[in-house]
């Protein structure tokens, strides 16, 4: 399951280039200036912007944060043959799993339970069925979907401190709905450890520290799922992390009916939502919930969001309708 968030940093009339932290600086504190860094992970460009008065400290923080992102990618990539996810899928078992992998898998199981199985990292056989058919310019045959769906069962993933096992041959997992958000969490922790208090991070999901300027939060523009150059919303980051899932990035049909998100109950893509944006206390939560909400549909998704502390959501239907939780922060366009 290829998974990539499509968001844009929306900062009004100016860009982040050359941004300084504005406003009064009591006790003659040094002026904060912008420092940037980027790298490649998860098949996309990862970028970091840091506000700090010392360029050496800022660069060290950026390097540490990018190293954490690269670590997550190296452990959880579907395609790097040295990754632990690749090894698990290739052999059906993995000895001595890394602590980061175990942590993400533990949350995957928790989220699967919370969502009644709507979130399921063992949907990878469905992705393979659709992507292989796409190379022939077709959709998979019903029998191929049935066979792949029979391999989807999050309860068939057995995890302990020393080993991970898949219950049946042919089962496979994807952490593409969690890894980018988890990378946000590790990268932000690395920035904090260097004393950074103002930063914006884009791994494909977004995280932030502090503000972009005095009393001005970082603001993200959420892509409209149907209009290429339009925004569905402008959202200020308020200390929580943000993720969006949508039906528009990796599609198997031009009408967005078949795409990279799969409903384990049907073996095909969910049919009602075009995008789901989630604010949550951690990037891991935001990433996983945005995928889960796409599968659950608006009613169940909003009910779960309301039951979870510090979680808000904006849901855009395939029909263009918009629904959101009561406290979802949104700025006027």
C-alpha positions in Angstrom: 0.0 0.0 0.0 1.7 3.1 -1.2 0.9 6.0 1.2 1.8 9.6 0.8 0.2 12.6 2.4 -0.5 15.5 0.2 -0.4 18.7 2.1 1.1 22.1 1.5 2.7 24.6 3.9 0.4 27.6 3.6 2.0 30.6 5.1 0.1 33.5 3.7 1.9 35.9 1.3 5.4 35.0 2.2 7.4 31.9 2.0 9.5 30.4 4.8 12.8 31.4 3.1 14.5 34.0 5.1 11.8 34.0 7.8 12.7 35.5 11.1 11.0 35.2 14.4 9.2 38.6 14.7 8.2 40.6 17.7 9.8 41.9 20.9 12.9 40.1 22.3 13.0 40.8 26.0 16.4 40.7 27.7 18.1 41.3 24.3 17.6 37.7 23.2 19.3 37.0 19.8 17.2 37.2 16.7 15.9 33.8 15.5 16.7 33.1 11.8 15.5 30.3 9.6 17.7 27.3 8.8 16.5 24.5 6.4 17.5 21.0 5.6 16.1 18.2 3.4 16.7 14.6 2.5 15.0 11.6 0.9 12.9 9.0 2.7 9.6 7.1 2.1 10.0 7.8 -1.6 9.6 11.6 -1.2 11.5 14.7 -0.1 11.7 15.3 3.6 12.2 18.9 4.7 12.8 20.7 8.0 12.8 24.4 8.8 14.2 25.5 12.1 14.2 28.9 13.8 17.3 29.4 15.9 19.9 32.1 16.6 22.9 29.8 16.2 23.4 28.2 12.8 25.7 25.5 14.1 23.1 24.4 16.7 20.4 24.6 14.0 22.3 22.5 11.5 23.2 19.8 14.2 19.5 19.6 15.1 18.5 19.3 11.5 21.0 16.6 10.9 19.9 14.7 14.0 16.2 14.9 12.9 16.9 13.8 9.3 18.9 10.8 10.7 15.9 9.8 12.7 13.7 9.9 9.6 16.2 7.9 7.7 16.3 5.3 10.5 12.5 4.8 10.3 12.7 4.5 6.6 15.5 2.0 6.8 13.6 -0.2 9.3 10.1 0.0 7.8 10.5 0.4 4.0 8.7 -2.1 1.8 11.3 -1.9 -0.9 14.7 -1.7 0.8 15.9 -5.3 1.0 17.7 -4.7 4.3 14.6 -3.3 6.1 12.9 -5.4 8.8 9.5 -5.1 7.1 11.0 -6.4 3.8 12.6 -9.3 5.6 9.4 -10.1 7.5 7.4 -10.1 4.3 9.9 -12.2 2.4 10.3 -14.9 5.0 7.2 -14.7 7.2 9.2 -14.2 10.3 11.7 -11.8 11.9 14.0 -12.5 14.7 15.1 -9.8 17.2 12.9 -7.0 15.8 14.0 -3.5 16.5 12.3 -1.6 19.3 11.0 1.0 16.9 9.4 -1.7 14.8 7.8 -3.3 17.9 6.4 0.0 19.0 4.8 0.8 15.7 3.4 -2.7 15.4 1.9 -2.4 19.0 0.1 0.7 17.9 -1.1 -0.9 14.7 -2.7 -3.7 16.7 -4.2 -1.2 19.1 -5.7 0.8 16.3 -7.0 -2.3 14.5 -8.8 -3.2 17.7 -10.2 0.4 18.2 -11.5 0.5 14.6 -13.0 -2.9 14.5 -10.4 -4.0 12.0 -10.9 -1.0 9.6 -7.2 -0.3 10.1 -5.2 -3.3 9.2 -1.5 -3.4 8.2 -1.8 -6.8 6.6 -3.6 -5.4 3.6 -0.4 -5.5 1.6 -1.5 -8.6 -0.5 -4.4 -6.4 -1.8 -2.0 -3.7 -2.8 0.1 -6.3 -4.6 -3.0 -7.7 -6.5 -4.0 -4.2 -7.7 -0.5 -3.0 -8.5 0.3 -6.1 -10.5 -3.0 -5.8 -12.4 -2.2 -2.2 -13.1 1.0 -3.2 -15.0 -1.4 -4.9 -17.4 -3.7 -1.9 -17.7 -6.4 -3.7 -15.8 -8.0 -4.2 -12.4 -7.5 -7.5 -10.6 -9.9 -10.3 -11.4 -12.5 -11.0 -8.6 -10.7 -14.3 -7.8 -7.4 -12.5 -7.3 -9.1 -10.1 -4.9 -10.7 -12.9 -3.0 -7.4 -14.8 -2.7 -5.6 -11.6 -1.5 -8.4 -10.7 0.9 -8.1 -14.2 2.5 -4.6 -13.2 3.6 -5.7 -10.1 5.4 -6.0 -10.5 9.1 -4.2 -8.3 11.7 -4.7 -11.0 14.3 -2.5 -13.3 12.3 0.5 -11.1 13.1 2.2 -12.4 16.2 4.7 -10.1 17.9 6.9 -10.5 21.0 10.2 -9.1 22.1 12.2 -11.7 20.2 10.2 -12.6 17.1 7.5 -11.4 14.7 5.6 -14.1 12.7 3.0 -14.0 10.0 0.4 -16.8 10.5 0.1 -17.8 6.9 2.3 -18.0 3.8 1.6 -15.1 1.5 0.7 -12.7 4.3 2.5 -9.4 4.3 2.4 -6.1 6.1 2.8 -2.5 5.2 3.7 0.3 7.6 3.2 3.0 5.0 0.2 4.2 7.0 2.2 4.7 10.2 5.9 5.1 9.4 5.9 8.7 8.2 4.0 9.8 11.2 6.3 7.9 13.6 9.2 9.6 11.8 7.7 13.0 12.7 7.7 12.0 16.4 11.3 10.9 16.4 12.5 13.9 14.4 10.7 16.4 16.7 12.2 14.6 19.7 15.7 15.1 18.1 15.0 18.8 17.6 13.9 19.3 21.1 17.0 17.5 22.4 19.1 20.2 20.7 17.0 22.9 22.3 15.0 23.8 19.2 11.6 25.3 20.1 10.3 26.5 16.7 10.3 24.2 13.7 8.2 22.8 10.9 8.8 19.3 9.7 7.4 17.5 6.6 8.0 13.8 6.1 4.8 13.4 4.0 3.0 14.1 7.3 3.5 17.3 9.2 4.8 18.2 12.7 5.7 21.5 14.3 7.2 23.0 17.3 6.3 26.5 18.5 5.4 29.2 16.0 6.5 30.5 12.7 6.7 34.1 14.1 5.6 35.9 17.2 2.2 34.7 18.2 1.7 33.3 14.7 1.3 29.5 14.4 2.5 27.4 11.6 -0.3 27.1 9.1 -0.8 24.2 6.7 -2.9 24.2 3.6 -4.9 21.0 3.1 -5.2 20.0 -0.5 -8.6 19.9 -2.1 -9.0 16.2 -3.1 -10.4 17.2 -6.6 -9.1 20.6 -7.5 -5.4 20.6 -8.1 -4.6 24.1 -7.1 -7.3 24.6 -4.4 -7.2 24.1 -0.7 -9.8 22.3 1.3 -8.8 24.1 4.5 -6.1 26.2 6.2 -5.2 24.7 9.5 -3.0 26.2 12.3 -0.8 23.7 14.1 -1.6 24.0 17.8 1.0 21.6 19.3 -0.6 18.5 17.7 0.6 16.7 14.6 -1.3 16.5 11.3 -1.8 13.8 8.7 -4.0 13.5 5.6 -5.1 10.4 3.7 -6.8 10.7 0.3 -8.0 8.7 -2.7 -6.2 10.9 -5.2 -2.4 10.2 -4.9 -2.1 6.6 -6.0 -5.1 5.5 -8.0 -5.9 2.4 -9.9 -8.8 3.9 -11.8 -9.3 7.5 -13.2 -12.5 7.9 -11.2 -10.7 7.5 -7.9 -12.9 4.4 -7.1 -9.9 2.2 -6.7 -6.8 3.5 -4.9 -4.1 2.7 -2.4 -6.3 2.5 0.7 -8.1 -0.7 1.2 -11.1 -1.8 3.3 -10.2 -5.2 4.8 -13.9 -6.1 4.9 -14.4 -5.8 1.1 -10.9 -6.2 -0.4 -11.3 -3.0 -2.3 -11.1 0.7 -1.6 -13.6 2.5 0.6 -16.3 4.3 -1.3 -17.5 7.4 0.6 -14.6 9.7 1.5 -12.1 11.5 -0.7 -9.8 12.7 2.1 -9.4 12.5 5.9 -7.3 15.0 7.8 -6.5 14.3 11.4 -4.9 16.3 14.2 -3.6 14.1 17.1 -1.1 14.3 19.9 1.5 12.3 18.0 2.4 11.8 14.3 1.9 8.1 14.7 -1.7 8.6 15.8 -2.5 11.2 13.2 -1.0 9.0 10.4 -2.9 5.8 11.4 -6.2 7.5 12.2 -6.3 9.3 8.9 -6.0 6.0 7.1 -8.5 4.4 9.4 -11.0 7.2 9.0 -11.0 6.8 5.2 -12.1 3.2 5.7 -14.6 3.8 8.4 -16.5 6.5 6.7 -17.7 9.8 8.2 -20.1 8.7 10.9 -17.9 6.1 12.5 -14.8 8.2 12.1 -16.3 11.3 13.8 -17.6 9.2 16.6 -14.2 7.6 17.2 -12.4 11.0 17.0 -14.8 12.4 19.6 -14.0 9.6 21.9 -10.2 10.0 21.7 -8.5 12.8 23.7 -7.0 15.6 21.6 -8.1 14.2 18.3 -9.9 16.3 15.6 -10.7 15.5 12.0 -11.9 17.1 8.8 -13.5 14.7 6.3 -14.2 15.5 2.7 -16.6 13.2 0.9 -16.4 12.1 -2.7 -19.5 14.2 -3.3 -17.7 17.3 -2.0 -19.4 17.3 1.4 -17.4 18.4 4.4 -17.7 17.2 8.0 -15.5 17.9 10.9 -15.3 17.5 14.7 -16.5 20.3 16.8 -13.1 21.7 17.6 -11.2 21.2 14.4 -9.2 24.4 14.0 -9.7 26.0 10.6 -8.8 29.5 9.3 -10.8 31.5 6.8 -9.4 31.2 3.3 
